[in-house]
Amino acid sequence: MSDPQRLGGYDILARLKSGGMATLYLAERSGPAGFRKQVAVKVLKAHLASQPRFIEMLIDEARIAARISHPNVVHIEELGKDADQYFLVMEYLHGAALSELLQELASRRLRLAPAMSAAIAMACASGLHAAHETRDDNRRLLDVVHRDVSPQNILVGARGDVKLIDFGIAKARDRLHVTDAGSGVKGKLRYMAPEQLLGGPVDRRVDIYALGVVLWEMLAMRRLFQGQTDSEVIARITDGGLPPPGAFAEVPFALDGVVLQCLASEPRQRPQTARLMRQMLKEAVPEAAAIERGDVAGLLWALLGHKMLERAENLPGVAATLQAIELDTSPAKALARFTEPLEAALHDADTNVMIGDAPGEATEVSAGSLGLPPPLAPPGPVSMASPPEPSPSFAPGPPPPSEPSGKSRWVGAALIVLLALLVGAALAFLVLELWPGQSGDAPAVQTLPP
């Protein structure tokens, strides 16, 4: 089927992306006195456009995301209908997905500086908190859960904006389309929390877990959950006992602690809100809060500027817009300040799997096909109405057992030798002080009377 020329009041200019369920177009709306605005239009694939299930999912995405107003969430303009074709209109942001940014870094043998990784995660956490706190007209929480937080759904714009996209499988109260308990789990397998993977009730804390996985991978520049098959990946997720990213790269200890807390197998052990997660990251890496939008833009242009311009050449009006952008931070300066070389010594043979591109579509798999127990019966709606937050101050506990890096082994060996020397010196001192005849003064001898 050919691409549409016009939908509602929008002229279709070019195809941006095509996935398994929908196609994304660059479109433009014109108005009086030369008014023009470019937007992105999401349209269901032709073979799905007449199926009620997928129509309801698109409508749900529009209804949920339209209520979220936050600079770190892509804004929904409207839900339209042209004849029998529903379409979703959203703001257009020219840039790149975080997954593409990480791929480019890997090809150059670079990694993000921990402060930049934390800054991107903090922006995502802000957007997630806004989504989680979304309310209806009666001020009741909608219990929104994104359920598909991943590098493919984090967009970095040409001006340095960091935005969450794609609430297509988001969970919320009063959805039109409700997933049956036995129909499967939704999301990208490698970013699912254990309770989400097992088909149990989910709340905002599964998004915090998923963002923790994203942050771990930004810091370590490798997949957290690896496996040749889905079953192997699932086993790694459900086993727990995850290594900190600092086992593979230079990461501040406090940041290691925050990441591991976000990745706790038990939801109650994670930060209870995305807002708290952001505060903990800010405390662990204070310099991350000083990173501005212009810094992110400079880094994006340093890594992917040529690709963004190439893509823009085929998009009417976009190339001129990009060329007019004035960067506050030069690409060369941003690259030097916010990236670091990958340290070969920290790449063990068993885990040397760099970040690569992964399928952009969320998956839906049945528990039975993966050898999992049947999904838990939902006990009713799970409300996360502003759960009590502990103090933002964070004292990281000891990390779980992990394979130490070469540097850690040398430091550990040196500490053991030093401890042995101290113990030996203490024993020698005690012998000299207490052993008869070894000190400077002879011991007193009591003589018996005749």
C-alpha positions in Angstrom: 0.0 0.0 0.0 1.4 3.4 -0.9 1.9 6.2 1.6 -1.0 8.6 2.1 -0.6 12.1 0.7 -2.9 13.8 3.3 -4.4 12.8 6.6 -7.0 15.2 8.1 -5.5 18.6 7.9 -2.0 17.4 7.5 0.1 17.0 4.4 2.3 14.0 4.5 5.9 15.0 3.5 8.0 11.9 4.1 8.2 8.5 5.8 10.3 8.6 8.9 10.2 5.0 10.2 8.2 1.8 9.8 7.8 -0.7 12.5 5.8 -3.9 13.0 2.6 -2.1 14.1 2.8 1.4 12.7 4.4 3.8 10.3 5.7 7.2 11.4 5.5 10.1 8.9 6.8 13.7 8.8 3.8 15.9 8.1 3.0 19.6 8.0 -0.1 21.6 8.9 -0.7 24.9 7.2 -2.8 27.8 8.3 -3.7 31.4 7.6 -1.0 34.1 7.0 1.7 31.5 6.1 1.4 29.5 9.3 3.2 26.2 9.0 4.2 23.6 11.6 5.9 20.2 11.2 4.7 17.3 13.2 5.1 13.5 13.3 2.1 11.4 12.5 1.8 7.8 13.6 -0.5 5.5 11.5 -1.4 1.9 12.0 -0.2 -0.6 9.3 -2.9 -1.3 6.7 -3.4 -4.9 7.9 -3.9 -3.8 11.5 -6.0 -0.6 10.8 -9.3 -2.5 10.9 -8.6 -4.6 14.0 -10.3 -3.2 17.1 -7.5 -4.4 19.4 -4.9 -2.3 17.6 -7.2 0.7 17.2 -7.9 0.7 20.9 -4.1 0.6 21.6 -3.5 3.6 19.5 -6.4 5.5 21.1 -5.1 4.5 24.5 -1.7 5.9 23.7 -3.2 9.2 22.6 -5.4 9.4 25.7 -2.6 8.6 28.1 0.2 10.6 26.6 -2.0 13.7 25.8 -2.4 14.2 29.6 1.3 14.2 30.2 2.8 17.7 29.9 6.5 17.7 30.6 9.7 18.7 28.7 11.1 15.2 28.9 8.1 13.5 27.3 7.2 13.9 23.6 4.1 16.0 23.4 0.9 14.6 21.8 -0.9 17.1 19.6 -4.1 15.3 18.8 -5.8 12.0 17.8 -7.3 12.3 14.3 -9.5 10.2 12.1 -9.6 10.4 8.3 -12.4 8.2 6.9 -11.8 4.9 8.8 -8.1 5.6 9.5 -7.1 6.7 13.0 -3.8 8.6 13.3 -1.8 10.1 16.2 -0.1 13.5 15.8 2.9 14.4 18.0 5.7 16.9 18.2 8.5 16.3 15.7 12.0 16.1 17.2 14.9 15.6 14.8 17.7 13.7 16.5 18.6 10.2 17.4 17.5 7.4 19.8 19.8 6.8 22.7 20.4 3.3 21.2 22.0 4.9 18.1 24.1 7.2 20.2 25.5 4.2 22.2 26.1 2.3 19.0 28.2 5.2 17.6 30.2 5.4 20.9 30.9 1.7 20.7 32.1 1.9 17.1 34.6 4.6 18.2 35.7 2.7 21.4 34.3 5.4 23.6 31.8 5.5 26.5 29.8 8.3 28.1 31.3 10.0 31.1 29.4 8.9 34.3 28.1 12.4 34.8 26.6 12.5 31.3 25.1 9.1 31.8 23.6 10.2 35.1 22.3 13.4 33.5 20.5 11.6 30.7 19.0 9.1 33.3 17.9 12.1 35.5 16.1 13.7 32.5 14.3 10.4 31.9 13.4 10.0 35.5 11.8 13.5 35.5 9.7 12.5 32.5 8.7 9.2 34.1 7.6 10.9 37.3 5.4 13.2 35.4 3.8 10.2 33.6 3.4 8.3 36.8 1.7 11.2 38.5 -0.8 11.8 35.6 -4.3 12.3 36.9 -7.8 12.3 35.4 -10.3 15.1 35.5 -11.2 14.2 39.1 -7.6 14.4 40.2 -7.3 10.7 40.6 -4.1 9.0 39.6 -4.3 7.1 36.4 -1.6 4.7 37.5 0.3 5.1 34.3 3.2 2.7 33.7 5.3 3.1 30.5 6.3 -0.6 30.5 8.8 -0.1 27.6 11.6 2.1 28.9 14.6 1.3 26.7 17.4 3.1 24.8 15.2 2.8 21.6 12.4 4.8 23.4 14.7 7.6 24.7 15.1 10.3 22.1 17.9 12.9 22.1 17.0 15.9 20.0 19.3 18.1 17.9 19.0 20.9 20.5 19.9 18.6 23.4 16.4 17.7 24.6 16.0 14.2 26.2 12.5 12.9 25.8 10.6 9.7 26.4 8.6 8.4 23.5 6.1 5.6 22.7 3.5 5.0 25.3 1.9 2.5 23.0 1.9 -0.4 25.5 1.6 1.8 28.6 -0.6 0.5 31.4 -3.2 2.9 32.9 -6.5 2.7 34.6 -9.5 3.0 32.3 -7.7 1.8 29.2 -9.9 0.7 26.3 -7.6 -2.2 25.5 -6.8 -4.5 28.5 -4.3 -7.3 28.2 -5.7 -10.6 29.3 -3.8 -12.2 32.2 -2.8 -15.2 30.1 -2.0 -13.4 26.8 1.6 -12.6 27.5 3.9 -9.9 28.8 4.6 -6.7 27.0 7.9 -4.8 26.7 11.5 -5.5 25.6 12.7 -8.6 27.3 16.1 -7.3 28.4 14.6 -4.3 30.2 11.7 -6.1 32.0 11.6 -6.2 35.8 11.2 -9.7 37.2 7.6 -9.1 38.3 6.8 -7.8 34.8 8.5 -10.8 33.2 6.5 -13.3 35.4 3.2 -11.7 34.4 2.4 -10.3 37.9 0.9 -6.9 38.7 3.1 -4.0 37.7 3.3 -0.4 38.9 5.7 2.5 38.4 8.6 0.6 39.9 9.0 -1.6 36.8 9.9 1.6 34.9 12.4 2.5 37.6 14.0 -1.0 37.1 14.0 -0.6 33.3 15.7 2.9 33.6 18.2 1.3 36.0 19.1 -1.3 33.2 19.5 1.6 30.7 21.8 3.5 33.1 23.8 0.3 33.8 24.4 -0.2 30.1 25.3 3.4 29.5 28.0 3.2 32.2 29.4 -0.3 31.4 28.8 -0.1 27.6 27.6 -3.7 27.4 24.4 -5.6 27.7 23.4 -6.3 31.3 21.4 -9.4 30.5 23.0 -11.5 27.8 22.1 -14.9 26.5 21.9 -16.9 23.3 18.2 -17.6 23.9 15.3 -15.8 25.5 15.3 -18.5 28.2 18.9 -17.7 29.1 18.1 -14.0 29.4 15.1 -14.7 31.6 17.2 -16.9 33.9 19.7 -14.0 34.3 17.0 -11.5 35.1 15.2 -13.7 37.7 18.5 -14.9 39.3 19.3 -11.4 40.6 22.8 -10.9 42.2 23.8 -8.4 39.5 27.3 -6.9 39.3 27.6 -3.2 39.6 28.6 -1.3 36.4 31.8 -0.4 38.3 33.0 -4.0 37.8 33.5 -3.1 34.1 34.3 0.6 34.1 35.4 3.5 36.3 32.2 4.4 38.1 31.8 6.4 41.3 31.0 4.0 44.2 27.9 6.0 45.1 26.5 5.8 41.6 27.1 2.1 41.6 25.0 1.9 44.7 22.1 3.8 43.2 22.1 1.7 40.1 22.0 -1.5 42.1 19.2 -0.3 44.2 17.2 0.5 41.1 17.9 -3.1 39.9 16.7 -4.8 43.2 14.7 -7.9 42.5 12.2 -6.9 45.1 10.2 -3.8 44.1 10.0 -2.5 47.7 13.8 -2.3 47.8 14.0 0.1 44.7 13.5 3.8 44.9 9.7 4.1 45.2 9.3 6.9 42.7 11.2 8.2 39.7 11.5 11.5 41.4 13.4 9.9 44.3 15.6 8.1 41.8 16.5 11.4 40.2 17.3 12.9 43.7 19.6 9.9 44.5 21.4 10.2 41.2 21.9 14.0 41.8 23.4 13.3 45.2 25.6 10.5 43.9 26.9 12.6 41.0 26.5 16.3 41.8 28.2 17.4 38.6 25.4 15.7 36.5 23.0 18.4 37.6 25.3 21.1 36.0 25.1 19.5 32.6 22.9 21.6 30.4 20.9 21.0 27.3 23.6 22.7 25.2 26.1 20.2 26.5 24.0 17.2 25.4 23.4 18.9 22.0 27.2 19.4 21.5 27.8 15.7 22.2 25.1 14.6 19.9 26.4 16.7 17.0 30.0 15.5 17.7 28.9 11.8 17.4 25.9 11.9 14.9 25.9 15.3 13.3 26.8 14.0 9.9 24.1 11.3 10.0 21.4 13.8 11.2 22.3 16.1 8.3 22.2 13.2 5.8 18.8 12.1 7.0 17.5 15.7 6.9 18.4 16.0 3.2 15.4 13.8 2.4 13.0 15.7 4.7 11.6 18.9 3.4 12.5 21.9 5.5 14.4 20.0 8.1 17.9 20.5 6.8 17.5 24.3 6.9 16.2 24.1 10.5 19.2 22.0 11.6 21.7 24.3 9.9 20.3 27.3 11.8 20.9 25.7 15.2 23.5 27.6 17.3 25.3 25.3 19.7 26.2 26.6 23.1 28.9 23.9 23.5 31.1 23.1 20.6 31.0 19.4 19.5 34.8 19.0 19.9 34.6 20.4 23.5 31.6 18.2 24.4 33.3 15.1 23.0 36.4 15.7 25.0 34.5 16.5 28.2 31.7 14.0 28.2 33.3 10.8 26.7 36.0 8.5 27.9 38.0 5.8 26.1 36.9 2.2 26.7 39.5 0.5 28.9 40.4 -2.8 27.3 41.6 -4.2 30.7 38.0 -4.0 32.0 36.6 -6.1 29.2 36.6 -9.7 30.3 36.3 -12.4 27.6 33.0 -13.7 28.9 31.3 -10.4 29.0 32.8 -8.4 26.1 29.5 -7.7 24.4 29.3 -4.1 23.4 26.0 -2.2 23.1 24.5 -2.8 19.7 21.2 -2.0 18.0 18.2 -4.0 19.2 14.8 -4.4 17.6 12.8 -1.2 18.2 9.5 -2.9 18.6 8.3 -4.1 22.0 7.7 -7.8 22.3 4.8 -9.7 23.5 5.5 -13.3 24.5 3.5 -15.9 26.4 4.8 -17.2 29.6 4.3 -20.8 28.4 6.5 -20.4 25.4 9.4 -19.3 27.6 9.0 -22.1 30.1 7.7 -19.7 32.8 5.0 -20.5 35.4 1.5 -19.2 34.6 1.0 -15.5 35.1 0.0 -14.5 38.6 -3.7 -13.7 38.9 -4.1 -10.0 39.2 -5.3 -9.1 42.7 -7.0 -5.9 41.5 -5.7 -2.5 40.6 -2.4 -1.6 42.1 -2.3 2.0 43.1 0.9 3.8 43.6 -0.6 7.1 44.8 2.4 9.0 45.9 3.9 6.2 48.1 5.9 7.5 51.1 9.4 8.4 50.1 12.4 7.8 52.4 15.0 10.4 52.8 16.8 11.3 49.6 20.1 10.8 51.3 21.7 7.6 50.2 24.4 5.5 51.8 25.2 2.6 49.4 25.6 -0.8 50.8 28.1 -3.3 49.7 27.6 -4.4 46.1 26.6 -8.0 45.4 29.4 -10.5 44.6 30.9 -10.0 41.2 34.0 -10.8 39.3 36.5 -8.0 40.2 38.4 -6.2 37.6 42.2 -6.4 37.4 42.7 -3.1 39.3 40.4 -4.4 42.1 42.4 -7.6 42.4 45.7 -5.7 42.9 44.2 -3.3 45.5 42.7 -6.3 47.4 46.1 -8.1 47.4 47.9 -5.1 48.7 45.4 -4.7 51.5 45.8 -8.3 52.5 49.6 -8.0 52.6 49.4 -4.8 54.7 47.0 -6.4 57.2 49.3 -9.4 57.6 52.3 -7.2 58.3 50.3 -5.3 61.0 49.1 -8.5 62.6 52.7 -9.8 62.6 54.0 -6.6 64.2 51.4 -6.8 66.9 52.2 -10.4 67.8 55.9 -9.6 68.0 55.2 -6.7 70.4 53.2 -9.0 72.7 55.9 -11.6 72.7 58.6 -9.1 73.7 56.4 -7.6 76.4 55.0 -10.8 78.0 57.6 -13.6 77.5 59.8 -14.0 80.7 63.4 -12.9 80.3 62.9 -11.1 77.1 62.2 -7.6 78.4 64.7 -5.2 79.8 63.7 -5.8 83.5 64.1 -9.2 85.0 60.9 -10.6 86.5 60.5 -10.5 90.3 61.3 -13.8 92.0 59.6 -14.7 95.2 61.8 -16.8 97.6 60.3 -19.1 100.2 61.6 -18.8 103.8 63.8 -21.6 105.0 
